[in-house]
Amino acid sequence: MAAPQNDLLALEKKLIERQEKLEDKQEQLEKDKEILEKKREEYSQKLEKASSLTREEAKQELLKETEHTTAKMIARMIKEGEEEARRTADKEAQEVLLDSIRHGALNYIPEYTVSVVKVDDEEIKGRIIGKEGRNIRAFEQATGVDVDLDEEGVIRLSSFDQIRREVARRSLEKLLKDTRIQPFRIEEVVQQTRAELEKILFTEGEKIASEVNIFNLPADLYPILGRFKFRTSYGQNLVVHSLEVAKVGIHLAEEIGADVNTVRLATLFHDIGKVLEGEGSHVKLGVELLKRYNFPEAVINCVAEHHEDKPFSSVESVIVHIGDVVSASRPGARYEDIENYAKRLQEMEIIAKRYEGVEDAYAFEAGRELRVIIDPGRLADEDTIILAQKIQQEVSRSLAVPGEVKVTVIREFRAVYPETTI
């Protein structure tokens, strides 16, 4: 038993000695750690002294340096991006614009100053002329258009006023079907057709709006839009112009992410003032109309700004302006001479209508003849000669009309019994 006990004592002694050594090493490590901390502190103090910065200040300085480096990198990237954009922007803009112009192509073919009515039988022209030309004179007097029967198979109706010409065309088609062609019947049909004009304009307005996918407009606006078919601006039909502007503008809006619905409405209505009566420019008249019908402010602003009368307030206004310029300035779009011609004929009629007793007036033969209808109850036969002379002198003096202007004053008294209601 003595031997195992001695072994245990020896093992215990060894463990104690090892424990003491470990404690000595632990104590030495603690001392070394203290020495390292002191040296680290000394080095920090020396660095702060050398750089005149505290630790926090050094940290902020390092962050500033990093930010400065990063900013330089970002600035360089931005500059490179701008240079790349400048190199490609013009080309890309041209491509977008050309693509938009291609989208503006129309199948609509406008009429300008002549309408054609086809006839199957040349003998019908004799009935249109009537005995001693009374039928054709009554038709021209009632409609205010010039009738040309010279070409085989067709009858040409000429007038600068397209609504007047449309009434004449529809009236003549009715008379050809009816075959009862006589002065009284002519006047009756023309009056009926004029009464139907509002329905005609409504239908045309619906067609124009549907071309650019606009529906559910206030009913009163469709006849106003319908007048576009019978209105030109510098020789350019207003339907053609408005649809071109709409199609170009809508495509541009889709390409750049603008409000397509705003552009759709603004392009269609940007020239609505040209078919309205009132004082002021077509822009002012158009804006007033849209306000009455409570159009969105963005649309009204586009119409108000499309001629740059006011600074552009939105990208949609710029798009409407661009579409307007593209349509108006394309080769062959406008003919200012035609517009001046129509204006001169209108002024001739206005001059005649200013005189007392005049009911209506029509300019014929490209302005070489002016026919004036007077109220027989207000002017006597002898007054018509004096009136014709006064009108002819004022037209010649006020307007630069080539050649001599022939003024025909018509005074006709009729008694009908029993009175016929049309």
C-alpha beads as a LAMMPS data file, in Angstrom:
LAMMPS data file: protein, C-alpha beads

422 atoms
421 bonds

1 atom types
1 bond types

-500.0 500.0 xlo xhi
-500.0 500.0 ylo yhi
-500.0 500.0 zlo zhi

Masses

1 110.0

Atoms # bond

1 1 1 0.000 0.000 0.000
2 1 1 2.949 2.298 0.543
3 1 1 3.941 2.338 -3.145
4 1 1 0.626 3.624 -4.630
5 1 1 0.389 6.298 -1.975
6 1 1 3.856 7.530 -2.838
7 1 1 2.855 7.699 -6.530
8 1 1 -0.171 9.860 -5.756
9 1 1 1.936 12.256 -3.687
10 1 1 4.454 12.571 -6.517
11 1 1 1.651 13.274 -9.073
12 1 1 0.065 15.889 -6.820
13 1 1 3.423 17.608 -6.429
14 1 1 3.878 17.749 -10.184
15 1 1 0.389 19.262 -10.698
16 1 1 1.124 21.918 -8.084
17 1 1 4.393 22.808 -9.765
18 1 1 2.638 23.036 -13.188
19 1 1 -0.094 25.266 -11.744
20 1 1 2.535 27.587 -10.295
21 1 1 4.304 27.793 -13.664
22 1 1 1.020 28.622 -15.407
23 1 1 0.252 31.334 -12.911
24 1 1 3.731 32.773 -13.423
25 1 1 3.163 32.798 -17.206
26 1 1 -0.237 34.411 -16.786
27 1 1 1.285 37.101 -14.644
28 1 1 4.005 37.672 -17.236
29 1 1 1.388 37.961 -20.031
30 1 1 -0.523 40.548 -18.059
31 1 1 2.665 42.553 -17.617
32 1 1 3.458 42.263 -21.351
33 1 1 -0.085 43.415 -22.179
34 1 1 0.310 46.462 -19.979
35 1 1 3.625 47.241 -21.642
36 1 1 2.007 46.954 -25.150
37 1 1 -0.879 49.208 -24.176
38 1 1 1.556 51.803 -22.862
39 1 1 3.606 51.609 -26.061
40 1 1 0.462 51.866 -28.223
41 1 1 -0.644 54.897 -26.275
42 1 1 2.796 56.406 -26.657
43 1 1 2.719 55.795 -30.420
44 1 1 -0.769 57.332 -30.672
45 1 1 0.374 60.383 -28.764
46 1 1 3.430 60.668 -30.975
47 1 1 1.237 60.402 -34.129
48 1 1 -1.255 62.962 -32.841
49 1 1 1.605 65.251 -31.939
50 1 1 3.229 64.785 -35.344
51 1 1 -0.013 65.337 -37.295
52 1 1 -1.628 67.768 -34.862
53 1 1 -4.837 65.638 -35.086
54 1 1 -6.815 63.736 -32.545
55 1 1 -7.985 60.233 -33.331
56 1 1 -11.480 61.443 -34.187
57 1 1 -10.081 64.176 -36.343
58 1 1 -7.865 61.705 -38.164
59 1 1 -10.908 59.508 -38.785
60 1 1 -12.855 62.448 -40.246
61 1 1 -9.865 63.392 -42.386
62 1 1 -9.703 59.878 -43.765
63 1 1 -13.445 59.958 -44.566
64 1 1 -13.068 63.306 -46.329
65 1 1 -10.246 61.947 -48.428
66 1 1 -12.355 58.940 -49.363
67 1 1 -15.318 61.141 -50.265
68 1 1 -13.092 63.388 -52.346
69 1 1 -11.751 60.430 -54.283
70 1 1 -15.227 59.030 -54.790
71 1 1 -16.550 62.420 -55.897
72 1 1 -13.828 62.677 -58.516
73 1 1 -14.761 59.261 -59.810
74 1 1 -18.468 60.144 -59.950
75 1 1 -17.743 63.471 -61.646
76 1 1 -15.672 61.727 -64.270
77 1 1 -18.453 59.214 -64.904
78 1 1 -21.027 62.016 -65.195
79 1 1 -18.846 63.930 -67.623
80 1 1 -18.307 60.850 -69.746
81 1 1 -22.086 60.218 -69.697
82 1 1 -22.834 63.799 -70.760
83 1 1 -20.333 63.586 -73.602
84 1 1 -21.878 60.323 -74.743
85 1 1 -25.355 61.861 -74.531
86 1 1 -24.238 64.860 -76.595
87 1 1 -22.817 62.549 -79.239
88 1 1 -25.984 60.482 -79.526
89 1 1 -28.826 62.825 -78.448
90 1 1 -29.230 64.643 -81.771
91 1 1 -29.255 61.411 -83.715
92 1 1 -31.736 59.738 -81.362
93 1 1 -33.964 62.850 -81.332
94 1 1 -33.971 62.896 -85.140
95 1 1 -34.916 59.233 -85.243
96 1 1 -37.791 59.757 -82.784
97 1 1 -39.024 62.815 -84.679
98 1 1 -38.802 61.150 -88.089
99 1 1 -40.622 58.115 -86.752
100 1 1 -43.319 60.408 -85.337
101 1 1 -43.674 62.216 -88.661
102 1 1 -44.135 58.884 -90.423
103 1 1 -46.911 58.086 -87.947
104 1 1 -48.573 61.356 -88.966
105 1 1 -49.273 60.185 -92.522
106 1 1 -52.997 60.364 -93.360
107 1 1 -55.349 58.769 -95.852
108 1 1 -57.668 61.790 -95.643
109 1 1 -57.881 63.693 -98.940
110 1 1 -59.299 67.201 -98.558
111 1 1 -61.169 69.296 -101.068
112 1 1 -60.047 72.866 -101.539
113 1 1 -62.067 75.048 -103.913
114 1 1 -63.876 72.662 -106.281
115 1 1 -66.471 69.909 -105.742
116 1 1 -67.434 67.499 -108.498
117 1 1 -70.843 65.902 -109.124
118 1 1 -70.891 63.081 -111.677
119 1 1 -73.741 62.830 -114.202
120 1 1 -74.552 59.739 -116.257
121 1 1 -76.507 61.550 -118.922
122 1 1 -75.314 64.753 -120.593
123 1 1 -78.925 65.721 -121.308
124 1 1 -79.451 66.390 -117.598
125 1 1 -77.199 69.434 -117.977
126 1 1 -79.827 70.993 -120.214
127 1 1 -82.420 70.755 -117.442
128 1 1 -79.914 72.226 -114.992
129 1 1 -79.405 75.204 -117.278
130 1 1 -83.154 75.636 -117.847
131 1 1 -84.955 77.891 -120.234
132 1 1 -82.760 80.899 -121.057
133 1 1 -80.465 79.816 -118.174
134 1 1 -83.011 80.556 -115.433
135 1 1 -82.364 77.317 -113.492
136 1 1 -78.597 77.660 -113.315
137 1 1 -78.929 81.334 -112.366
138 1 1 -81.372 80.426 -109.585
139 1 1 -79.029 77.682 -108.352
140 1 1 -75.969 79.952 -108.325
141 1 1 -77.967 82.710 -106.646
142 1 1 -79.362 80.376 -103.944
143 1 1 -76.072 78.623 -103.177
144 1 1 -73.460 81.284 -103.902
145 1 1 -71.299 78.907 -105.967
146 1 1 -70.112 78.968 -109.558
147 1 1 -71.401 76.082 -111.738
148 1 1 -69.206 74.756 -114.569
149 1 1 -70.862 72.390 -117.073
150 1 1 -68.128 72.341 -119.725
151 1 1 -66.479 69.045 -118.770
152 1 1 -68.181 65.887 -120.032
153 1 1 -69.673 63.594 -117.389
154 1 1 -69.248 65.955 -114.452
155 1 1 -70.528 69.210 -113.016
156 1 1 -67.984 71.323 -111.175
157 1 1 -69.001 73.578 -108.287
158 1 1 -66.510 76.303 -107.390
159 1 1 -66.395 78.483 -104.293
160 1 1 -63.792 79.575 -101.769
161 1 1 -66.367 78.929 -99.017
162 1 1 -66.314 75.158 -98.506
163 1 1 -69.501 74.992 -96.421
164 1 1 -71.347 76.875 -99.143
165 1 1 -69.924 74.469 -101.725
166 1 1 -70.934 71.426 -99.658
167 1 1 -74.514 72.707 -99.436
168 1 1 -74.495 73.205 -103.214
169 1 1 -73.121 69.713 -103.874
170 1 1 -75.695 67.967 -101.690
171 1 1 -78.511 70.133 -103.096
172 1 1 -77.523 69.359 -106.677
173 1 1 -77.392 65.618 -105.946
174 1 1 -80.936 65.801 -104.520
175 1 1 -82.184 67.735 -107.546
176 1 1 -80.648 65.225 -109.964
177 1 1 -82.465 62.386 -108.204
178 1 1 -85.695 64.358 -107.957
179 1 1 -85.543 65.546 -111.629
180 1 1 -87.881 68.470 -110.747
181 1 1 -85.413 71.205 -111.543
182 1 1 -87.034 74.623 -111.506
183 1 1 -86.229 77.857 -109.630
184 1 1 -88.758 77.408 -106.834
185 1 1 -87.764 73.780 -106.260
186 1 1 -84.082 74.721 -106.314
187 1 1 -84.574 77.279 -103.550
188 1 1 -86.630 74.805 -101.529
189 1 1 -83.970 72.061 -101.729
190 1 1 -81.145 74.473 -100.897
191 1 1 -82.984 75.670 -97.794
192 1 1 -83.636 72.076 -96.699
193 1 1 -79.957 71.230 -97.142
194 1 1 -78.905 74.252 -95.118
195 1 1 -81.217 73.080 -92.336
196 1 1 -79.478 69.677 -92.450
197 1 1 -76.051 71.269 -92.186
198 1 1 -75.843 70.879 -88.391
199 1 1 -76.340 67.125 -88.741
200 1 1 -73.676 67.015 -91.449
201 1 1 -71.226 68.882 -89.236
202 1 1 -72.006 66.607 -86.275
203 1 1 -71.225 63.498 -88.335
204 1 1 -67.982 64.996 -89.647
205 1 1 -66.963 66.010 -86.117
206 1 1 -67.478 62.466 -84.843
207 1 1 -65.299 61.114 -87.659
208 1 1 -62.487 63.551 -86.888
209 1 1 -62.525 62.796 -83.139
210 1 1 -62.604 59.029 -83.687
211 1 1 -59.512 59.274 -85.911
212 1 1 -57.461 60.041 -82.794
213 1 1 -59.489 57.797 -80.470
214 1 1 -61.379 60.554 -78.686
215 1 1 -64.934 59.682 -77.708
216 1 1 -67.679 60.886 -75.368
217 1 1 -67.081 64.584 -75.977
218 1 1 -69.916 67.016 -75.159
219 1 1 -72.393 66.780 -78.038
220 1 1 -72.122 70.512 -78.800
221 1 1 -68.442 70.142 -79.689
222 1 1 -68.907 67.706 -82.571
223 1 1 -70.515 70.229 -84.983
224 1 1 -67.717 72.672 -84.157
225 1 1 -65.099 70.031 -84.966
226 1 1 -67.065 69.244 -88.129
227 1 1 -66.347 72.747 -89.415
228 1 1 -62.685 71.698 -89.729
229 1 1 -63.595 69.817 -92.926
230 1 1 -64.726 73.083 -94.486
231 1 1 -61.967 75.371 -93.216
232 1 1 -58.443 75.982 -94.488
233 1 1 -55.516 77.837 -92.980
234 1 1 -53.033 79.154 -95.537
235 1 1 -54.512 76.656 -97.980
236 1 1 -54.038 73.704 -95.593
237 1 1 -57.256 71.889 -94.722
238 1 1 -57.860 72.085 -90.977
239 1 1 -58.785 68.403 -90.671
240 1 1 -55.521 67.373 -92.315
241 1 1 -53.517 69.763 -90.153
242 1 1 -55.195 68.794 -86.872
243 1 1 -54.895 65.046 -87.488
244 1 1 -51.245 65.386 -88.494
245 1 1 -50.491 67.353 -85.328
246 1 1 -52.387 64.795 -83.234
247 1 1 -50.666 61.745 -84.696
248 1 1 -47.173 63.275 -84.475
249 1 1 -47.811 64.577 -80.948
250 1 1 -49.275 61.309 -79.641
251 1 1 -46.319 59.306 -80.932
252 1 1 -43.839 61.751 -79.409
253 1 1 -45.680 61.586 -76.071
254 1 1 -45.543 57.776 -76.127
255 1 1 -41.823 57.803 -76.931
256 1 1 -40.778 60.134 -74.114
257 1 1 -43.356 59.084 -71.509
258 1 1 -45.485 62.265 -71.494
259 1 1 -49.229 62.350 -70.732
260 1 1 -50.697 60.919 -73.941
261 1 1 -54.327 61.823 -73.162
262 1 1 -53.447 65.472 -72.556
263 1 1 -51.550 65.607 -75.846
264 1 1 -54.380 63.789 -77.644
265 1 1 -56.988 66.385 -76.620
266 1 1 -54.708 69.416 -76.961
267 1 1 -53.526 68.554 -80.473
268 1 1 -57.061 67.980 -81.743
269 1 1 -58.390 71.229 -80.235
270 1 1 -55.330 73.480 -80.600
271 1 1 -56.827 75.318 -83.621
272 1 1 -60.496 75.123 -82.619
273 1 1 -60.588 78.929 -82.376
274 1 1 -60.175 79.181 -86.167
275 1 1 -63.760 78.011 -86.707
276 1 1 -65.259 80.189 -83.976
277 1 1 -66.662 83.685 -84.288
278 1 1 -65.596 86.408 -81.889
279 1 1 -63.012 89.036 -81.093
280 1 1 -59.390 88.061 -80.603
281 1 1 -56.939 85.499 -81.923
282 1 1 -57.832 81.866 -82.556
283 1 1 -55.740 80.959 -79.496
284 1 1 -57.832 83.215 -77.246
285 1 1 -61.131 81.980 -78.713
286 1 1 -60.037 78.355 -78.367
287 1 1 -58.988 78.760 -74.732
288 1 1 -62.312 80.422 -73.877
289 1 1 -64.261 77.559 -75.491
290 1 1 -62.316 74.852 -73.641
291 1 1 -62.803 76.654 -70.343
292 1 1 -66.567 76.772 -70.935
293 1 1 -66.577 73.010 -71.366
294 1 1 -64.359 72.443 -68.293
295 1 1 -61.428 70.850 -70.101
296 1 1 -58.427 69.926 -67.881
297 1 1 -56.119 72.844 -67.142
298 1 1 -53.176 70.986 -68.686
299 1 1 -55.029 70.778 -72.018
300 1 1 -56.039 74.457 -71.891
301 1 1 -52.429 75.464 -71.191
302 1 1 -51.226 73.464 -74.209
303 1 1 -53.686 75.305 -76.469
304 1 1 -52.764 78.684 -74.950
305 1 1 -49.034 78.053 -75.421
306 1 1 -48.836 76.273 -78.794
307 1 1 -47.776 79.489 -80.585
308 1 1 -45.429 80.466 -77.722
309 1 1 -47.692 83.372 -76.752
310 1 1 -46.962 82.210 -73.202
311 1 1 -43.941 80.316 -71.816
312 1 1 -44.304 76.537 -71.955
313 1 1 -45.651 75.167 -68.685
314 1 1 -45.214 71.463 -69.414
315 1 1 -43.543 68.969 -71.712
316 1 1 -46.986 68.332 -73.235
317 1 1 -47.156 71.988 -74.342
318 1 1 -43.797 71.608 -76.068
319 1 1 -45.009 68.459 -77.849
320 1 1 -48.150 70.215 -79.151
321 1 1 -45.994 73.108 -80.389
322 1 1 -43.605 70.714 -82.152
323 1 1 -46.478 68.835 -83.802
324 1 1 -47.997 72.098 -85.014
325 1 1 -44.697 73.277 -86.486
326 1 1 -43.994 69.918 -88.152
327 1 1 -47.398 69.832 -89.857
328 1 1 -47.425 73.485 -90.912
329 1 1 -43.848 73.634 -92.191
330 1 1 -43.618 70.396 -94.150
331 1 1 -43.152 70.941 -97.910
332 1 1 -46.426 71.487 -99.721
333 1 1 -48.511 71.839 -96.583
334 1 1 -49.543 75.454 -96.955
335 1 1 -50.208 77.885 -99.782
336 1 1 -50.485 81.426 -98.579
337 1 1 -51.731 82.658 -101.987
338 1 1 -54.882 80.525 -101.675
339 1 1 -55.557 81.935 -98.223
340 1 1 -55.122 85.488 -99.467
341 1 1 -57.375 84.733 -102.432
342 1 1 -60.159 83.424 -100.191
343 1 1 -59.748 86.366 -97.839
344 1 1 -60.098 88.824 -100.716
345 1 1 -63.344 87.207 -101.873
346 1 1 -64.726 87.269 -98.341
347 1 1 -63.858 90.950 -98.039
348 1 1 -65.717 91.668 -101.295
349 1 1 -68.852 90.074 -99.852
350 1 1 -68.443 91.912 -96.545
351 1 1 -68.222 95.260 -98.350
352 1 1 -71.491 94.584 -100.189
353 1 1 -73.336 93.397 -97.075
354 1 1 -72.572 96.636 -95.249
355 1 1 -74.967 98.578 -97.479
356 1 1 -78.541 99.094 -96.323
357 1 1 -81.073 96.794 -97.932
358 1 1 -78.573 94.076 -98.918
359 1 1 -79.668 90.575 -97.865
360 1 1 -76.724 88.588 -99.182
361 1 1 -73.752 88.741 -101.536
362 1 1 -71.675 86.164 -103.424
363 1 1 -68.305 86.570 -105.110
364 1 1 -67.926 84.619 -108.392
365 1 1 -65.386 84.048 -111.140
366 1 1 -62.320 84.351 -108.884
367 1 1 -63.495 87.768 -107.692
368 1 1 -64.269 89.207 -111.107
369 1 1 -68.030 89.229 -110.427
370 1 1 -70.027 90.099 -107.311
371 1 1 -73.732 89.288 -107.128
372 1 1 -75.769 91.163 -104.566
373 1 1 -79.273 90.147 -103.409
374 1 1 -81.342 93.023 -102.039
375 1 1 -84.603 93.236 -100.086
376 1 1 -87.233 94.484 -102.607
377 1 1 -89.249 95.978 -99.793
378 1 1 -86.425 98.332 -98.754
379 1 1 -84.957 99.434 -102.084
380 1 1 -86.694 100.460 -105.305
381 1 1 -85.583 99.544 -108.836
382 1 1 -83.816 102.857 -109.373
383 1 1 -81.875 102.372 -106.129
384 1 1 -80.280 99.173 -107.433
385 1 1 -78.318 101.005 -110.139
386 1 1 -76.874 103.471 -107.648
387 1 1 -76.115 100.642 -105.199
388 1 1 -74.277 98.613 -107.857
389 1 1 -72.130 101.630 -108.724
390 1 1 -71.278 102.369 -105.081
391 1 1 -70.314 98.776 -104.334
392 1 1 -68.204 98.498 -107.505
393 1 1 -66.315 101.697 -106.668
394 1 1 -65.654 100.674 -103.058
395 1 1 -64.467 97.174 -104.031
396 1 1 -62.122 98.575 -106.668
397 1 1 -60.810 101.224 -104.272
398 1 1 -60.426 99.019 -101.171
399 1 1 -59.165 95.744 -102.661
400 1 1 -56.359 94.960 -105.057
401 1 1 -58.563 92.944 -107.445
402 1 1 -57.004 92.348 -110.871
403 1 1 -59.145 93.658 -113.754
404 1 1 -62.616 95.121 -113.583
405 1 1 -65.149 93.833 -111.055
406 1 1 -68.660 93.276 -112.370
407 1 1 -71.329 93.942 -109.734
408 1 1 -74.788 92.477 -110.373
409 1 1 -77.542 93.653 -108.038
410 1 1 -80.638 91.419 -108.060
411 1 1 -84.012 92.740 -106.916
412 1 1 -86.819 90.225 -107.197
413 1 1 -90.290 90.528 -105.740
414 1 1 -92.413 87.405 -105.275
415 1 1 -95.951 86.800 -104.101
416 1 1 -96.822 83.207 -103.189
417 1 1 -100.321 82.068 -102.278
418 1 1 -100.944 80.031 -100.288
419 1 1 -97.687 80.469 -98.425
420 1 1 -95.583 77.284 -98.394
421 1 1 -93.772 76.235 -95.233
422 1 1 -90.510 74.372 -95.779

Bonds

1 1 1 2
2 1 2 3
3 1 3 4
4 1 4 5
5 1 5 6
6 1 6 7
7 1 7 8
8 1 8 9
9 1 9 10
10 1 10 11
11 1 11 12
12 1 12 13
13 1 13 14
14 1 14 15
15 1 15 16
16 1 16 17
17 1 17 18
18 1 18 19
19 1 19 20
20 1 20 21
21 1 21 22
22 1 22 23
23 1 23 24
24 1 24 25
25 1 25 26
26 1 26 27
27 1 27 28
28 1 28 29
29 1 29 30
30 1 30 31
31 1 31 32
32 1 32 33
33 1 33 34
34 1 34 35
35 1 35 36
36 1 36 37
37 1 37 38
38 1 38 39
39 1 39 40
40 1 40 41
41 1 41 42
42 1 42 43
43 1 43 44
44 1 44 45
45 1 45 46
46 1 46 47
47 1 47 48
48 1 48 49
49 1 49 50
50 1 50 51
51 1 51 52
52 1 52 53
53 1 53 54
54 1 54 55
55 1 55 56
56 1 56 57
57 1 57 58
58 1 58 59
59 1 59 60
60 1 60 61
61 1 61 62
62 1 62 63
63 1 63 64
64 1 64 65
65 1 65 66
66 1 66 67
67 1 67 68
68 1 68 69
69 1 69 70
70 1 70 71
71 1 71 72
72 1 72 73
73 1 73 74
74 1 74 75
75 1 75 76
76 1 76 77
77 1 77 78
78 1 78 79
79 1 79 80
80 1 80 81
81 1 81 82
82 1 82 83
83 1 83 84
84 1 84 85
85 1 85 86
86 1 86 87
87 1 87 88
88 1 88 89
89 1 89 90
90 1 90 91
91 1 91 92
92 1 92 93
93 1 93 94
94 1 94 95
95 1 95 96
96 1 96 97
97 1 97 98
98 1 98 99
99 1 99 100
100 1 100 101
101 1 101 102
102 1 102 103
103 1 103 104
104 1 104 105
105 1 105 106
106 1 106 107
107 1 107 108
108 1 108 109
109 1 109 110
110 1 110 111
111 1 111 112
112 1 112 113
113 1 113 114
114 1 114 115
115 1 115 116
116 1 116 117
117 1 117 118
118 1 118 119
119 1 119 120
120 1 120 121
121 1 121 122
122 1 122 123
123 1 123 124
124 1 124 125
125 1 125 126
126 1 126 127
127 1 127 128
128 1 128 129
129 1 129 130
130 1 130 131
131 1 131 132
132 1 132 133
133 1 133 134
134 1 134 135
135 1 135 136
136 1 136 137
137 1 137 138
138 1 138 139
139 1 139 140
140 1 140 141
141 1 141 142
142 1 142 143
143 1 143 144
144 1 144 145
145 1 145 146
146 1 146 147
147 1 147 148
148 1 148 149
149 1 149 150
150 1 150 151
151 1 151 152
152 1 152 153
153 1 153 154
154 1 154 155
155 1 155 156
156 1 156 157
157 1 157 158
158 1 158 159
159 1 159 160
160 1 160 161
161 1 161 162
162 1 162 163
163 1 163 164
164 1 164 165
165 1 165 166
166 1 166 167
167 1 167 168
168 1 168 169
169 1 169 170
170 1 170 171
171 1 171 172
172 1 172 173
173 1 173 174
174 1 174 175
175 1 175 176
176 1 176 177
177 1 177 178
178 1 178 179
179 1 179 180
180 1 180 181
181 1 181 182
182 1 182 183
183 1 183 184
184 1 184 185
185 1 185 186
186 1 186 187
187 1 187 188
188 1 188 189
189 1 189 190
190 1 190 191
191 1 191 192
192 1 192 193
193 1 193 194
194 1 194 195
195 1 195 196
196 1 196 197
197 1 197 198
198 1 198 199
199 1 199 200
200 1 200 201
201 1 201 202
202 1 202 203
203 1 203 204
204 1 204 205
205 1 205 206
206 1 206 207
207 1 207 208
208 1 208 209
209 1 209 210
210 1 210 211
211 1 211 212
212 1 212 213
213 1 213 214
214 1 214 215
215 1 215 216
216 1 216 217
217 1 217 218
218 1 218 219
219 1 219 220
220 1 220 221
221 1 221 222
222 1 222 223
223 1 223 224
224 1 224 225
225 1 225 226
226 1 226 227
227 1 227 228
228 1 228 229
229 1 229 230
230 1 230 231
231 1 231 232
232 1 232 233
233 1 233 234
234 1 234 235
235 1 235 236
236 1 236 237
237 1 237 238
238 1 238 239
239 1 239 240
240 1 240 241
241 1 241 242
242 1 242 243
243 1 243 244
244 1 244 245
245 1 245 246
246 1 246 247
247 1 247 248
248 1 248 249
249 1 249 250
250 1 250 251
251 1 251 252
252 1 252 253
253 1 253 254
254 1 254 255
255 1 255 256
256 1 256 257
257 1 257 258
258 1 258 259
259 1 259 260
260 1 260 261
261 1 261 262
262 1 262 263
263 1 263 264
264 1 264 265
265 1 265 266
266 1 266 267
267 1 267 268
268 1 268 269
269 1 269 270
270 1 270 271
271 1 271 272
272 1 272 273
273 1 273 274
274 1 274 275
275 1 275 276
276 1 276 277
277 1 277 278
278 1 278 279
279 1 279 280
280 1 280 281
281 1 281 282
282 1 282 283
283 1 283 284
284 1 284 285
285 1 285 286
286 1 286 287
287 1 287 288
288 1 288 289
289 1 289 290
290 1 290 291
291 1 291 292
292 1 292 293
293 1 293 294
294 1 294 295
295 1 295 296
296 1 296 297
297 1 297 298
298 1 298 299
299 1 299 300
300 1 300 301
301 1 301 302
302 1 302 303
303 1 303 304
304 1 304 305
305 1 305 306
306 1 306 307
307 1 307 308
308 1 308 309
309 1 309 310
310 1 310 311
311 1 311 312
312 1 312 313
313 1 313 314
314 1 314 315
315 1 315 316
316 1 316 317
317 1 317 318
318 1 318 319
319 1 319 320
320 1 320 321
321 1 321 322
322 1 322 323
323 1 323 324
324 1 324 325
325 1 325 326
326 1 326 327
327 1 327 328
328 1 328 329
329 1 329 330
330 1 330 331
331 1 331 332
332 1 332 333
333 1 333 334
334 1 334 335
335 1 335 336
336 1 336 337
337 1 337 338
338 1 338 339
339 1 339 340
340 1 340 341
341 1 341 342
342 1 342 343
343 1 343 344
344 1 344 345
345 1 345 346
346 1 346 347
347 1 347 348
348 1 348 349
349 1 349 350
350 1 350 351
351 1 351 352
352 1 352 353
353 1 353 354
354 1 354 355
355 1 355 356
356 1 356 357
357 1 357 358
358 1 358 359
359 1 359 360
360 1 360 361
361 1 361 362
362 1 362 363
363 1 363 364
364 1 364 365
365 1 365 366
366 1 366 367
367 1 367 368
368 1 368 369
369 1 369 370
370 1 370 371
371 1 371 372
372 1 372 373
373 1 373 374
374 1 374 375
375 1 375 376
376 1 376 377
377 1 377 378
378 1 378 379
379 1 379 380
380 1 380 381
381 1 381 382
382 1 382 383
383 1 383 384
384 1 384 385
385 1 385 386
386 1 386 387
387 1 387 388
388 1 388 389
389 1 389 390
390 1 390 391
391 1 391 392
392 1 392 393
393 1 393 394
394 1 394 395
395 1 395 396
396 1 396 397
397 1 397 398
398 1 398 399
399 1 399 400
400 1 400 401
401 1 401 402
402 1 402 403
403 1 403 404
404 1 404 405
405 1 405 406
406 1 406 407
407 1 407 408
408 1 408 409
409 1 409 410
410 1 410 411
411 1 411 412
412 1 412 413
413 1 413 414
414 1 414 415
415 1 415 416
416 1 416 417
417 1 417 418
418 1 418 419
419 1 419 420
420 1 420 421
421 1 421 422
